[in-house]
Amino acid sequence: MTLMNKWYLIKTKPRQEQVAIINLKNQNYNVYCPTALINNKNVALFPGYLFIQLDSNLDNWFSIKSTKGVINFVRFGLSYAKLADSVIDFIKSNE
């Protein structure tokens, strides 16, 4: 069985990225929030957004939507915003 893990984009409540990260990691999700050191302070590169790696066939998406700190998935019409692994790898390598 091959895993179909893809990266998706989540919208968080204002200034609650860390709350969402903690709660999603407690549910065993792989979450990524790119940060940068600005004026000796670690800040999110994309405030209000997180990347989450999910298997579209196995993971429970409904629990994510009701996670504290999360508003919803970012969507374009009916499609969830998906990112290629290469995009995440690029962000990580330039973080």
N, C-alpha and C positions, 0 to 999 in steps of 0.2 A: 504494500500500500504506500503510495507516494503522498507526502504531505503537500498541501496546496497553500502554504503560508504566503500571504501577501501583506504588504504594508498599506494601512488605511489611515485616513486623517480624521482626528476627533476634535471637536470644538469643546473647550472647557469653559466653565464659568469664569468671570473676570478674576484674575489673580489667584486662581485655584488650581494651577497646573500641578503643584506639588501634592495637593490633596488628592487630585485625580490619579496621579502617579502611584501614590502609596496605596490607594484603594484598588487600583487595577493590578498592581503587583501582588497584593494580598490574594487576588483571585487567580494568580499564576499566569498573567498575561505579560508578554514581552512589550514593553513600552519604551519609547525613545523621545526625549525632549532635548533638542540641541540647545546648548548654552554657550555664552561667551563671557569672558572677564572684561567688564567695562567699569572703569573708575574703581577698581578693586572690589567689584561686586559681580557675582555670577548672575547673569540675566538670561532669560529665555530668548532665543533668536526669533522665535515665532510666537509672541505672546498670545495666549488664548488657544493654542493648538498643540496637540500631541500626535505622535505617530504610534500606531499599535499594529503588531504583527498578528494576523489571524488566519486560521484555516477556515475558509468560507463554508466548508462542508461539516465541520465538527464543532466549532466554537459557538457558544451561546451569546449571540449579539444583543439579546434583550437585556441580559444582566449588565452589559456595558453601558447601555443607555440610561439605566437607573443607578449607576455608580455615582457616589457623592463626588462632586466636582466636575462631572461630565454633563454637557448639555445634550449633544447628539453627535452622530457621524456627519461629516461634511459630505454633501451629495450634489451631484449635477443632474437635475431632473430626477429620474428614478435610479440612477447609478451612483454607487458609493465612490468617493474619491479614492483611487488606488494609486500607489506609487511603485515604480520599479525598484528592485533591490539596488540597482546602480545609482539611483538618485539618493537613497539613504546612505549608501557607501560614500558617495561624493560629499554629502553633508558631513558625515563622520570624519572623513579624511581632512576636511577644511575647518573643522570646529575649533 
